[in-house]
Amino acid sequence: MATQPIEKQVERRNVILDALLGVPDWQGVVRILPGFLLSVAIMLVAIPLTNVLGAWVLSLQGIDPTGKSSPISAVLTAIVIGILLRNLLPLPKAIEDGIKFSTTKILRLGIILVGIKLSLMDVFKLGVWGIPVVVTAIFGGLWFVSWFNKRLNLPERLGTLIAAGTGICGVTAIVSVAPAIKADQKEVAYAVANITLFGLLGMFLYPYLAPHILHTSEQIGLFLGTAVHETSQVVGAALTYKEVFNDEVVLKAATVTKLTRNLFLAVVVPLLSYLYLRRMAAQGEGDGGKISIAKLLPAFVLGFIAMAVVRSIGDAQVANGLAFGIWDADGWKEFTKAVGETWGSRALGTAMAAVGLATSFSVFKGVGLKPFLVGLVGALLVGVIGWGMALLLGGFVKLG
């Protein structure tokens, strides 16, 4: 009888481990440690390296980088380091379990945590005239990229990932859609490469092009917020404009537009998952045409939505007092930054490092450069749509 409580504790421990880590016991934990710790190490190296690279990029444009955030995402740097290590060094098989753990469990945790960076209050700041600009750019890009990808006879899942990254919010959208459509590391790596390349080109070119094709600060901010892919790239583009043309409103408008665009992740991930699963069912694959809600709204997407709801409620409360009766305005800002920026971004960086460690250059041989043509055309289209809608409706948006 004396051993019964101990047995129950062991059983409870194993249930918890299985739920959180997907492994049955401590032996499983030991198996995942080498690959997981290597992924964490890459992420930790990527952060200072990204800061150095970002400062260099800003300096190239004549901008003092002191106190300014990097226009390059550490998540992108992490996957590049992972790919280089995978293809330049002989890595042991002992890291494989940890890589799989990082690209599944840690990835989903990161997606959930970054949800707290998004608030419905940002949508209210943008106003009723700004929403059509964002929606048109998102869904125009999604539809066209998917269509063009199909015309080039590229894999369906690859086109879906490129469409998500181009239309919504870059890498976060790609890694959020990937589990739902069972995309592999090759497809994720190709899609991330697209977002990195064409997002950086947009970041460099659009701030100097914008004043020649648009009139007001709000129009330019809307354009930069819809035409550039990654959040860090949008901030980099808007920061360049602010420094060169001394316009604070553009930075504010671009940031709010991008955050509003990111919120649509909660809508677009289930939509893209549904469209993909329906196409697979029509081709005789999947579950005989039955598409469950669980597949469209997996736990990590629900967690992402829940965190965004928490952020929205907290933002509304802190405007009139304390967020959840605990945090004042400064404390709430620090808390959400720690959860979303620090832990969420680091979790995604760890997951992307693992994706890089699982990606061999040999897997790219059969696809070639066609995906980059899809990414280029998609980026140009989103830019044109963002410009047209900003020109048409941006005059009604007032953020100054």
Secondary structure, 3 states (H helix, E strand, C coil): CCCHHHHHHHHHHHHHHHHHHCCCCHHHHHHHHHHHHHHHHHHHHHHHHHHHHHHHHHHHCCCCCCCCCCCCCHHHHHHHHHHHHHHHCCCCHHHHHHHHHHHHHHHHHHHHHHHHHCCHHHHHHHCCCHHHHHHHHHHHHHHHHHHHHHHCCCCHHHHHHHHHHHHHHCHHHHHHHHHHCCCCHHHHHHHHHHHHHHHHHHHHHHHHHHHHHCCCHHHHHHHHHHHCCCHHHHHHHHHHHHHHHCCHHHHHHHHHHHHHHHHCHHHHHHHHHHHHHHHHHHCCCCCCCCCCHHHHCCHHHHHHHHHHHHHHHHHHHHCCCCECCCECHHHHHHHHHHHHHHHHHHHHHHHHHHHHHCCCHHHHCCCCCHHHHHHHHHHHHHHHHHHHHHHHHHHHCCCC
